[in-house]
Amino acid sequence: MPSAGYLDDAHAAAIRRAYDLVGRAQGQDVEAEIGVADDEAAARGWTDVRLLLKWARTMAARETGLDNAEYLRAMLDLAETTGETSLLALALATAAARRTDLKRALDVTESTATPLVRAVALLDEESGPVVHRAAALIEVGVATQELGFWELAVECYDRAERDLDAADDPRLAETVILQRRVLSYNRVEVVLDWSSAQAMIGSWDAAAQTAEAVLAGGLAALDGDWPPSWEMEHRAHLYLLAALAGRSPADEAEFALPPDGPSTGVSSAEVVALGESIRAARSSDTASAARLAMDLADHLGWATPLGTRLLCMSIAARQPGTPAVVAAYADELALLRWNARLDQVAGLRDAIDVERQRRDHEQLRQQVLVDELTGLANRRGYRAYLNALLVPGATAEEPQEYAVMMVDVDHFKQVNDRFGHDVGDLVLARISRVLAAHVRPMDLAARLGGDEFVVVLTGGGPNRPEKRAQEIIDAVREQAWDEVAPGLTVSVSIGVHRGGVQELPTLLTDADRNLYHAKNNGRGRVAATGIHARRSAVR
């Protein structure tokens, strides 16, 4: 797992502050602090910090029920510019969580599944600080829990725990502690949701097994610094899990709830009553269970998972006098819902596998088409680019002009002989960056092999390609080559030829001929022919 060691101290501090604001935005008004932090991040060019601050605003909007679509779009836009797959996964998972908040159905054959599927597949890659990846995994867990895909949520939380175990940057230690608290809270909550759903279909043994999985270490995570509402809700969840696990009231003593505290939103009396109702239902005391649940079903006001609320309603519906057919109907609906959920989980797993295969194939394709040393397209990539342009309908209706530059490093063999091949590789890498900086998204820069490069420019005008070629020559000459190796100087020669789309297959040969002229006329210069070129443009 990559560390955050490449961050300077100020950047690491800004990341730590942003995560703190994400946590506090879920219950506090921190808009002014977010604004100050965002101004600093914008001034410093910290795109990842700005994305996290948009996330904090998204969380605040979600907490208050406001529309957070604007912040989500900003997150996605910023994520595309960071180049870190973990942050893109975080933005996509947040978008998926918003869709579940809006109660949009997730059909794995439709585009509503796309953000979640993409996020999970992206997290197979490791990039950036560990805390970014852990945050993305937590958000995927939140989205999958809301959908009732509890197995996937637990898997995400397990992966996040393993990543945090590998965290090695002490500057982000506070953020790691915060994320561990979130994981502990979320894990217990999702298991309560899952175990309750198992109980509702009558699988009490399975419910007990699921509940026991988190009871052993549930209280150990409480370190005295949890927000009071989080701690109270966490204890309430554990108390109910103990009831689902079939523990007796005496066994539940370790999970005893403290008195109701200010602003916790949890009623200890309600939690205890619901626990008693669950124990009664487990022991087939239907009447007592229904009586206790009836008083709770309509007003479980604290953070009770959906599965637990539905279980309470199901128990309450079995009060004495209820026709047997009604209970049978409720049981059948619960089982149908459970089986549909299993199908959806399987469908989502299949969609994730397909996306992983697609990404693997795309990476293999890129490896085939990209030069490993320079990151530019290789000869295959150049041919693929030309073939795409030659596909009927691929170019504009009006005749399109192209210019091909053949670029060659002057006296490159002497560079290798005098300074060594490692320096030669550094020279090629630097020249590649110069070429990449002088092409637009619709153009192409490629390394054909050795010290030979090609640039394809789309569109043209009188002398424009020659001007671009001269800019490349000047930029190469002005590089701080002495930093690469004392005494090193580097120049390039460029041959340019222009023509229409049908001439593309032969433009490289013509450009190569002009490169020969440039070298024969003293190197470090441009020679051009083709459309608009009345003579060889040689400097």
C-alpha positions in Angstrom: 0.0 0.0 0.0 1.5 3.3 -1.0 2.2 5.7 1.9 1.6 9.4 2.1 5.3 10.1 2.4 5.4 12.1 -0.8 3.2 14.8 0.8 4.8 17.8 2.4 3.8 18.5 6.0 1.4 21.4 5.1 -0.4 19.1 2.6 -0.7 16.3 5.1 -2.0 18.7 7.7 -4.7 19.9 5.2 -5.8 16.3 4.5 -6.0 15.6 8.3 -8.1 18.8 8.8 -10.4 17.9 5.8 -11.2 14.5 7.3 -11.9 16.0 10.6 -14.4 18.4 8.9 -16.0 15.4 7.1 -16.6 13.8 10.5 -17.9 17.0 12.2 -20.1 18.0 9.3 -22.3 15.0 10.3 -23.9 16.9 13.2 -22.2 20.3 13.5 -22.3 23.5 11.4 -18.7 23.7 10.0 -19.5 25.5 6.8 -17.3 28.5 7.7 -14.3 26.3 8.5 -14.8 24.4 5.3 -14.8 27.7 3.4 -11.5 28.8 4.9 -9.9 25.4 4.2 -11.2 25.4 0.7 -9.7 28.8 -0.1 -6.3 27.6 1.2 -6.5 24.3 -0.8 -7.4 26.2 -4.0 -4.5 28.6 -3.5 -2.1 25.7 -2.9 -3.4 23.5 -5.7 -4.4 20.7 -3.4 -7.1 19.1 -5.5 -7.4 16.1 -3.2 -8.1 18.3 -0.2 -10.7 20.3 -2.2 -12.4 17.0 -3.1 -12.6 16.0 0.6 -14.1 19.4 1.5 -16.8 18.9 -1.1 -17.4 15.5 0.5 -17.8 17.3 3.9 -20.4 19.6 2.3 -22.1 16.5 0.8 -22.2 14.9 4.3 -23.7 18.1 5.8 -26.4 18.2 3.1 -27.2 14.5 3.6 -27.5 15.0 7.3 -30.0 17.9 6.9 -31.9 16.3 4.0 -30.8 19.0 1.5 -29.9 18.3 -2.1 -26.2 17.6 -2.4 -26.1 17.0 -6.2 -24.0 20.1 -6.8 -21.3 19.0 -4.4 -21.4 15.4 -5.8 -20.8 16.8 -9.3 -17.9 18.9 -8.0 -16.4 15.8 -6.3 -16.6 13.8 -9.5 -15.0 16.6 -11.6 -12.2 17.0 -9.1 -11.6 13.3 -8.8 -11.0 13.0 -12.6 -8.2 15.5 -12.3 -6.4 14.0 -9.3 -5.3 10.8 -11.0 -5.9 8.8 -7.8 -8.2 5.9 -8.2 -9.1 5.9 -4.5 -10.5 9.4 -4.7 -12.5 8.6 -7.9 -13.9 5.6 -6.1 -14.8 7.8 -3.1 -16.7 10.2 -5.4 -18.5 7.3 -7.2 -19.4 5.6 -3.9 -20.8 8.8 -2.5 -22.9 9.2 -5.6 -24.2 5.6 -5.2 -25.0 6.4 -1.5 -27.0 9.4 -2.5 -29.1 7.3 -4.9 -29.9 4.9 -2.1 -30.8 7.9 0.1 -33.3 8.9 -2.6 -34.7 5.4 -2.5 -33.9 4.8 -6.2 -34.0 1.1 -7.0 -30.7 -0.5 -7.9 -31.0 -2.7 -10.9 -27.6 -4.1 -11.9 -28.6 -4.0 -15.5 -29.2 -0.3 -15.4 -27.0 2.8 -15.1 -27.9 3.3 -11.4 -25.5 0.5 -10.5 -22.6 2.0 -12.5 -21.1 4.3 -9.7 -21.0 1.5 -7.2 -19.7 -1.2 -9.6 -17.0 1.2 -10.8 -16.0 2.2 -7.3 -15.5 -1.4 -6.2 -13.4 -2.3 -9.2 -11.3 0.9 -8.9 -10.4 -0.1 -5.4 -8.5 -3.1 -6.6 -5.8 -0.6 -7.5 -3.7 1.0 -4.8 -2.8 4.7 -5.1 -2.3 7.6 -2.8 -2.5 7.9 1.0 -4.0 4.9 2.8 -6.7 7.1 4.4 -8.2 8.0 1.0 -8.6 4.3 0.1 -10.1 3.5 3.5 -12.5 6.4 3.1 -13.7 5.1 -0.3 -14.1 1.6 1.1 -16.2 2.9 4.0 -18.4 4.9 1.7 -18.9 1.8 -0.5 -19.9 -0.1 2.7 -22.4 2.6 3.5 -24.0 2.4 0.1 -24.2 -1.4 0.1 -25.6 -1.5 3.6 -28.4 0.9 2.6 -29.2 -1.5 -0.3 -29.3 -4.4 2.1 -26.2 -6.0 0.7 -24.7 -6.5 4.1 -22.2 -9.2 3.1 -20.6 -6.7 0.7 -20.6 -4.0 3.3 -18.7 -6.2 5.8 -16.2 -7.2 3.1 -15.5 -3.5 2.5 -15.0 -2.8 6.2 -12.7 -5.7 6.5 -10.6 -4.4 3.6 -10.5 -1.0 5.1 -9.3 -2.4 8.4 -6.5 -4.2 6.7 -5.5 -1.0 4.8 -5.4 1.0 8.0 -3.3 -1.7 9.7 -0.7 -0.9 7.0 -0.9 2.9 7.5 2.6 4.2 8.1 2.4 8.0 8.0 2.4 9.4 11.6 1.1 12.8 10.3 -2.2 11.1 9.4 -2.5 9.1 12.6 -5.4 11.1 13.9 -7.3 10.4 10.7 -6.6 6.7 11.0 -8.0 6.8 14.5 -11.2 8.6 13.3 -11.6 6.1 10.5 -11.3 3.1 12.9 -14.1 4.6 15.0 -16.3 4.9 11.9 -15.5 1.4 10.9 -16.3 0.0 14.4 -19.6 1.9 14.5 -20.6 1.0 10.9 -19.6 -2.7 11.3 -21.8 -3.2 14.4 -24.7 -1.3 12.8 -24.6 -3.4 9.5 -24.4 -6.7 11.5 -27.4 -5.6 13.5 -29.3 -4.8 10.3 -28.3 -8.2 8.8 -29.0 -10.3 11.9 -32.4 -8.6 12.3 -33.3 -9.5 8.7 -32.3 -13.2 9.4 -34.5 -13.2 12.5 -37.4 -11.8 10.5 -37.5 -14.9 8.2 -37.3 -17.2 11.2 -33.6 -18.0 10.9 -32.8 -17.4 14.5 -29.7 -19.6 14.6 -28.2 -17.8 11.7 -29.1 -14.5 13.3 -27.3 -15.5 16.5 -24.2 -16.6 14.6 -24.1 -13.3 12.7 -24.6 -11.3 15.9 -21.9 -13.1 17.8 -19.3 -12.3 15.2 -19.1 -8.7 16.5 -20.1 -8.9 20.1 -16.7 -10.1 21.4 -14.8 -6.9 20.5 -17.7 -4.5 20.2 -17.0 -2.5 23.3 -13.2 -2.5 22.9 -13.4 0.1 20.2 -14.8 2.7 22.7 -11.8 4.9 23.6 -13.4 7.7 25.5 -13.3 10.2 22.7 -16.3 9.1 20.7 -19.0 11.7 20.2 -21.7 11.0 22.9 -24.4 10.2 20.3 -22.2 7.7 18.5 -21.3 5.9 21.7 -24.9 5.7 22.9 -26.1 4.4 19.5 -23.1 1.9 19.4 -24.0 0.6 22.9 -27.7 0.3 21.9 -26.7 -1.7 18.8 -24.6 -4.1 20.8 -27.4 -4.5 23.4 -29.8 -5.6 20.6 -27.2 -7.9 19.0 -26.8 -9.6 22.4 -30.6 -10.2 22.4 -30.5 -11.6 18.8 -27.6 -13.8 19.8 -29.8 -15.4 22.4 -27.9 -14.2 25.4 -29.7 -14.0 28.7 -30.3 -10.7 30.5 -27.5 -11.6 32.9 -25.1 -12.2 30.0 -26.1 -8.8 28.5 -24.9 -7.0 31.6 -21.7 -6.0 30.0 -23.7 -4.2 27.3 -25.9 -2.3 29.9 -26.9 1.1 28.7 -26.1 4.3 30.6 -28.9 6.7 31.5 -30.2 8.8 28.6 -27.7 11.6 28.0 -28.4 15.0 26.5 -28.6 15.2 22.7 -27.9 11.5 22.2 -31.3 10.8 20.6 -31.4 7.3 22.2 -34.0 6.2 24.7 -32.5 3.5 27.0 -36.0 2.3 27.9 -36.9 1.8 24.3 -33.7 -0.2 23.6 -34.3 -2.4 26.7 -37.9 -3.0 25.7 -37.0 -3.9 22.2 -34.3 -6.3 23.5 -36.9 -8.0 25.7 -39.3 -8.3 22.8 -36.6 -10.0 20.7 -35.8 -12.4 23.5 -39.5 -13.2 23.9 -39.9 -13.8 20.1 -36.8 -16.1 20.2 -38.4 -18.2 22.9 -41.8 -18.3 21.0 -43.6 -16.1 23.6 -45.4 -14.4 20.8 -47.9 -12.5 22.9 -45.3 -10.9 25.2 -43.1 -10.1 22.2 -45.9 -8.5 20.3 -47.1 -6.5 23.3 -43.6 -5.0 23.9 -43.0 -4.4 20.2 -46.4 -2.8 19.6 -45.4 0.2 21.8 -42.2 0.7 19.9 -43.0 0.0 16.2 -44.3 3.4 15.3 -41.7 5.6 17.1 -38.2 4.1 17.1 -36.7 7.5 16.9 -33.0 6.8 17.3 -30.6 5.4 14.7 -32.2 2.0 14.3 -31.2 0.1 11.1 -34.1 -0.7 8.7 -33.8 -4.4 9.3 -34.3 -3.9 13.0 -37.3 -1.6 12.5 -38.9 -4.1 10.2 -38.2 -6.9 12.7 -40.0 -4.9 15.4 -43.0 -4.3 13.1 -43.1 -8.0 12.2 -43.1 -9.0 15.9 -45.8 -6.4 16.7 -48.0 -7.8 13.9 -48.3 -11.1 15.7 -50.3 -10.0 18.7 -53.1 -12.3 19.9 -56.1 -12.3 17.7 -54.3 -11.6 14.4 -55.6 -14.0 11.8 -53.0 -16.7 11.0 -53.3 -15.9 7.3 -52.0 -12.4 8.0 -48.9 -13.7 9.7 -48.4 -16.3 7.0 -48.6 -13.5 4.4 -46.1 -11.4 6.2 -43.7 -14.4 6.5 -44.0 -15.1 2.8 -43.3 -11.5 1.9 -40.3 -11.4 4.2 -38.9 -14.6 2.6 -39.5 -13.3 -1.0 -37.7 -10.0 0.0 -34.8 -12.1 1.4 -34.5 -14.2 -1.8 -34.7 -11.2 -4.0 -31.9 -9.6 -2.0 -29.8 -12.7 -2.5 -30.4 -12.5 -6.3 -29.5 -8.8 -6.2 -26.3 -9.5 -4.3 -25.3 -12.2 -6.8 -26.1 -9.8 -9.7 -24.0 -7.0 -8.3 -21.1 -9.4 -7.7 -21.4 -10.5 -11.3 -21.5 -6.9 -12.5 -18.4 -6.1 -10.4 -16.6 -9.1 -11.9 -17.4 -7.9 -15.4 -16.1 -4.4 -14.6 -12.9 -5.9 -13.2 -12.4 -7.9 -16.4 -13.1 -4.8 -18.5 -10.5 -2.8 -16.5 -8.0 -5.7 -16.8 -8.5 -5.8 -20.5 -8.2 -2.0 -20.8 -5.0 -2.1 -18.8 -3.6 -4.9 -21.0 -4.6 -2.9 -24.1 -2.8 0.2 -22.7 0.3 -1.8 -21.9 0.3 -3.0 -25.5 -0.2 0.5 -26.9 1.9 2.5 -24.4 5.7 2.8 -24.3 6.8 1.7 -20.8 9.8 4.1 -20.5 8.1 7.3 -21.6 4.4 6.8 -21.1 3.7 8.0 -24.7 2.0 5.8 -27.3 4.3 3.2 -28.9 4.4 2.2 -32.5 1.3 0.0 -32.1 -0.4 3.0 -30.5 0.5 5.2 -33.4 -0.9 2.7 -35.9 -4.1 2.3 -33.8 -4.5 6.1 -33.8 -4.1 6.3 -37.6 -6.5 3.5 -38.2 -9.1 5.2 -36.0 -8.7 8.4 -38.1 -9.1 6.4 -41.3 -12.4 4.8 -40.3 -15.2 6.2 -42.5 -17.1 8.9 -40.6 -14.3 9.3 -38.0 -13.3 12.7 -39.3 -15.2 15.9 -39.9 -17.2 16.3 -43.2 -14.9 19.1 -44.3 -11.4 18.0 -45.5 -9.2 17.7 -42.5 -5.5 18.6 -42.6 -2.9 16.7 -40.6 0.8 17.4 -39.9 3.2 14.6 -38.9 6.5 15.5 -37.1 9.3 13.1 -37.1 11.5 13.9 -34.1 15.0 12.5 -33.5 17.5 13.2 -30.7 20.8 14.6 -32.1 23.9 12.6 -31.4 22.0 10.3 -29.0 24.5 7.5 -29.4 27.2 9.8 -28.0 25.0 10.6 -25.0 24.7 6.9 -24.2 28.4 6.3 -24.8 29.6 9.2 -22.7 27.0 9.3 -19.9 25.6 5.8 -19.9 22.3 4.3 -20.8 20.6 5.3 -17.5 21.2 9.0 -18.4 20.0 8.2 -21.9 16.7 6.9 -20.6 16.3 10.1 -18.5 16.9 12.1 -21.6 14.2 10.2 -23.5 11.8 10.6 -20.6 12.3 14.4 -20.4 11.9 14.8 -24.2 8.7 12.8 -23.9 7.3 15.2 -21.3 8.1 18.1 -23.6 6.3 16.5 -26.5 3.3 15.6 -24.3 3.1 19.3 -23.2 3.0 20.4 -26.8 0.1 18.3 -28.0 -3.7 18.7 -27.5 -6.1 15.9 -26.5 -7.0 15.3 -30.2 -3.3 15.1 -31.2 -0.8 12.3 -30.6 2.8 12.0 -29.4 4.4 8.5 -29.7 7.8 6.9 -29.4 8.5 4.7 -32.4 11.6 3.2 -30.8 15.1 4.2 -29.7 15.4 8.0 -29.9 12.7 8.4 -32.6 9.4 10.1 -31.8 6.4 11.1 -33.9 3.8 13.8 -33.3 0.5 14.0 -35.2 -1.3 17.3 -35.2 -4.9 17.6 -36.3 -5.9 20.7 -38.2 -3.6 23.2 -39.4 -2.9 26.6 -41.1 0.0 28.3 -42.7 3.2 27.6 -40.8 1.4 26.5 -37.6 3.0 23.0 -37.5 6.4 24.5 -38.2 5.9 27.0 -35.3 4.9 24.1 -33.0 8.0 22.2 -34.1 10.2 25.1 -33.3 8.6 25.5 -29.9 9.5 21.9 -29.2 13.1 22.4 -30.3 13.4 25.4 -28.1 11.8 23.7 -25.1 14.2 20.8 -25.4 17.2 23.0 -25.7 16.1 25.0 -22.6 15.8 22.0 -20.4 18.1 22.0 -17.4 20.2 19.1 -18.8 23.1 19.8 -16.4 20.8 18.6 -13.6 20.6 15.2 -15.3 24.3 15.0 -15.8 27.0 17.6 -15.6 28.1 18.7 -19.0 25.1 17.2 -20.8 23.5 19.1 -23.6 20.6 17.8 -25.8 18.9 19.0 -29.0 16.4 17.5 -31.4 15.8 17.7 -35.1 12.3 17.6 -36.6 11.0 16.8 -40.0 7.4 18.0 -40.8 5.0 17.0 -43.6 1.4 17.9 -44.0 -1.4 16.5 -46.0 -5.1 15.4 -46.0 -6.6 12.4 -44.3 -6.0 10.0 -47.2 -2.3 10.8 -47.1 -2.0 9.8 -43.4 -0.4 6.4 -44.1 2.5 8.0 -46.1 3.0 11.2 -44.1 5.5 9.5 -41.7 7.7 8.6 -44.6 7.6 12.1 -46.0 8.3 13.6 -42.5 11.2 11.2 -42.1 12.7 12.4 -45.4 12.4 16.0 -44.1 14.1 14.9 -40.8 17.0 13.8 -43.0 17.2 17.2 -44.5 17.1 18.9 -41.0 20.0 16.8 -39.8 22.0 17.4 -43.0 21.6 21.1 -42.6 23.1 21.3 -39.1 20.7 19.5 -36.7 18.6 21.3 -34.0 16.2 22.6 -36.6 13.0 22.1 -38.6 12.5 21.0 -42.2 8.9 21.0 -43.5 6.9 20.2 -46.7 3.4 19.6 -47.7 0.2 21.7 -47.9 0.9 25.5 -47.6 4.7 24.8 -47.7 6.1 26.6 -50.8 9.6 25.6 -49.9 11.6 23.7 -47.2 11.3 25.6 -44.0 14.8 25.1 -42.6 16.4 26.9 -39.7 
